[in-house]
Amino acid sequence: MRRLEGKTALITGGTTGIGRATAELFIQEGARVAITGQSAERVAEAAAALGHGTLGLRADASSAADMADVAKRLQAEFGGLDIVFANAGIAHPRPLADVDEAHIDQQFNVNVKGVIYTVQKLLPILRKPASIVLTASTVAELGTAGMSVYAATKAAVRSLARTLSAELSPQGIRVNVVSPGPIETPIFGKMGLPQAAVDEWAASIQGKVPMARFGQASEVAKAVLFLASDDSSYMLGENVLVDGGMATV
């Protein structure tokens, strides 16, 4: 039997990268999936490509109103949810001297408020038991120059897994975290840096990975599947590193 047979799942930031790879894997494992993204065009294209009744919803995870609307739509379409993968996130490296209020607000709005609103607004339609998986990052475990704000947001996500677990576990809801290391995803092209700078930065990061390569989105998706499924039924508030040993070895 497929591991998510008959389950329903929401994946925020599901149009590309880790979110898209996870949607593909969830569908293979029997789940009906909804994805969100900020671009209506990309959401529609991704949902059509995923097929199998995938529901695509344009939504900004950092908007409480948008996520409330997502919950209403999912209640109508799915009747409830078994799995939430709060994955939407952004990364904008910047030296501390160049950090300003807009830089801080943008990343905290998406990476932290977005997680809180996603869980908060979807909580009323979660079935019991249910599994919530949050996306943090290896940078929350390390000191990485130029990543102070982004790392702080992901450390907050790691903390949320613990506090939300304490609050929601009595309701039969498990919350865990997946923390990817350097993964080949479109996020690198969205950092607002020239391509040459992105290439130089990526090469320097790869040199710090014991496995000497970037990971694939599909490798992270397998960890998310584990945390979302009953295979991890006795795991709560845990952080699974998928980083080629970067934060451990």
Long-range contacts (C-beta under 8 A, 24 or more apart in sequence): 1-30, 2-28, 2-29, 2-30, 3-29, 3-30, 3-225, 3-229, 3-230, 3-231, 4-29, 4-30, 4-31, 4-82, 4-83, 4-225, 4-228, 4-229, 5-29, 5-30, 5-31, 6-30, 7-31, 7-32, 7-82, 7-83, 8-32, 8-33, 8-34, 8-74, 8-78, 8-79, 8-80, 8-81, 8-82, 8-83, 9-33, 9-34, 9-81, 9-82, 9-83, 9-84, 9-85, 9-228, 10-34, 10-35, 10-36, 10-70, 10-74, 10-81, 10-83, 10-84, 10-85, 10-122, 11-35, 11-36, 11-85, 11-87, 12-36, 12-59, 12-61, 12-85, 12-86, 12-87, 12-88, 12-114, 12-118, 13-37, 13-61, 13-87, 13-88, 13-89, 13-135, 14-46, 14-85, 14-87, 15-39, 15-42, 15-43, 15-45, 15-46, 16-42, 16-46, 16-185, 16-186, 17-183, 17-185, 17-186, 17-187, 17-217, 18-87, 18-135, 18-180, 18-183, 18-185, 18-217, 18-220, 18-221, 18-224, 19-85, 19-87, 19-88, 20-46, 20-50, 20-217, 21-216, 21-217, 21-218, 21-220, 21-221, 22-85, 22-87, 22-217, 22-220, 22-221, 22-224, 22-225, 23-50, 23-54, 24-50, 24-221, 25-218, 25-221, 25-222, 25-224, 25-225, 26-83, 26-225, 26-228, 27-51, 27-52, 27-54, 29-225, 29-229, 31-82, 31-83, 32-78, 34-70, 34-74, 34-77, 34-78, 36-61, 36-70, 36-88, 37-88, 60-114, 61-86, 61-88, 61-110, 61-114, 61-115, 61-117, 61-118, 62-109, 62-110, 62-113, 62-114, 62-117, 63-117, 64-117, 64-120, 64-121, 67-117, 67-118, 67-120, 67-121, 67-122, 68-121, 70-121, 70-122, 71-121, 71-122, 71-124, 71-125, 74-122, 74-125, 75-125, 80-125, 80-126, 80-127, 81-122, 81-125, 81-126, 81-127, 81-130, 82-126, 82-127, 82-130, 82-131, 83-130, 83-131, 83-132, 83-133, 83-228, 84-118, 84-119, 84-122, 84-126, 84-130, 84-131, 84-132, 84-133, 85-132, 85-133, 85-135, 85-224, 85-228, 86-114, 86-115, 86-118, 86-119, 86-132, 86-133, 86-134, 86-135, 87-133, 87-135, 88-114, 88-118, 89-114, 89-135, 89-153, 89-154, 89-187, 90-187, 90-190, 91-147, 91-150, 91-187, 91-190, 91-191, 92-149, 92-150, 92-191, 92-192, 93-146, 93-147, 93-150, 93-191, 93-193, 93-201, 94-146, 94-149, 95-145, 95-146, 96-148, 99-148, 99-149, 103-149, 104-149, 107-149, 107-150, 107-153, 108-149, 108-152, 108-153, 108-156, 111-150, 111-153, 111-154, 111-156, 111-157, 112-153, 112-156, 112-157, 112-160, 115-157, 115-160, 116-160, 119-164, 119-175, 123-168, 123-173, 126-173, 128-171, 128-172, 128-173, 129-172, 129-173, 129-174, 130-172, 130-173, 130-174, 131-173, 131-174, 131-176, 131-227, 131-228, 131-229, 131-232, 132-164, 132-168, 132-173, 132-174, 132-175, 132-176, 133-175, 133-176, 133-177, 133-178, 133-224, 133-227, 133-228, 134-160, 134-161, 134-175, 134-176, 134-177, 134-178, 135-177, 135-178, 135-179, 135-180, 136-161, 136-177, 136-178, 136-179, 136-239, 137-179, 137-180, 137-181, 138-179, 138-180, 138-181, 138-182, 138-241, 138-243, 138-246, 138-247, 140-179, 141-179, 141-241, 141-247, 142-246, 142-247, 154-179, 158-239, 161-237, 161-238, 161-239, 162-237, 165-236, 165-237, 166-237, 169-236, 174-232, 174-233, 174-235, 174-236, 175-236, 175-237, 176-227, 176-232, 176-235, 176-236, 176-237, 176-238, 176-239, 176-240, 177-238, 177-239, 177-240, 178-220, 178-223, 178-224, 178-227, 178-239, 178-240, 178-242, 179-239, 179-240, 179-241, 179-242, 179-243, 179-247, 180-215, 180-220, 180-242, 180-243, 181-209, 181-215, 181-241, 181-242, 181-243, 181-244, 181-246, 181-247, 182-206, 182-209, 182-214, 182-215, 182-243, 182-244, 182-246, 183-214, 183-215, 183-216, 183-217, 183-219, 183-220, 183-242, 184-214, 184-215, 184-216, 184-217, 185-217, 208-246, 209-243, 209-244, 209-245, 209-246, 210-244, 210-245, 210-246, 210-249, 211-244, 211-245, 212-244, 213-244, 215-242, 215-243, 215-244
